[in-house]
Amino acid sequence: MSLKDMQNDVDGWISQFEEGYWHPLSMLARLTEEVGELAREVNHHYGQKPKKEEEAEGNLALELADILFIIGCFANSLNIDLDKAFQDMMNKYRERDSNRWTRIQPEEQ
C-alpha cells in the first residue's frame, strides 16, 4: 500500500462522519497521545519498566499503525501529499547526509 492509498483509506473512513477531520491542534495532541502509547509499549518490551501482571500485552505494530492513521488524517486535512512529501524528505537526506556516516563496504569475493 502506498502512502496515497493509506491517505485514501483514511479519508474514506473519516468522510462517513459529520465531524470530519479534527482541527490541527487537536490532531497534534492526538499524535502526541499515540506516540506516548508507543513509548509505553517500547518501554515495556525493551526498557526497564515491566508491565503489571493484570495488564494486557500490547502490540507495537498496532501502535505504529495508530500513528500512521493520525499522520494520514493530519496530511489529508492540510492537503499534503505524503508520497511527494516523503520523496522530498528522502532527497533532502540523500543530499545533506550522504557522507555523514560510515558506509558499509561490500565484501570482496
Secondary structure, 3 states (H helix, E strand, C coil): CCHHHHHHHHHHHHCCCCCCCCCHHHHHHHHHHHHHHHHHHHHHHHCCCCCCCCCCCCCHHHHHHHHHHHHHHHHHHCCCCHHHHHHHHHHHHHHHCCCCCCCCCCCCC
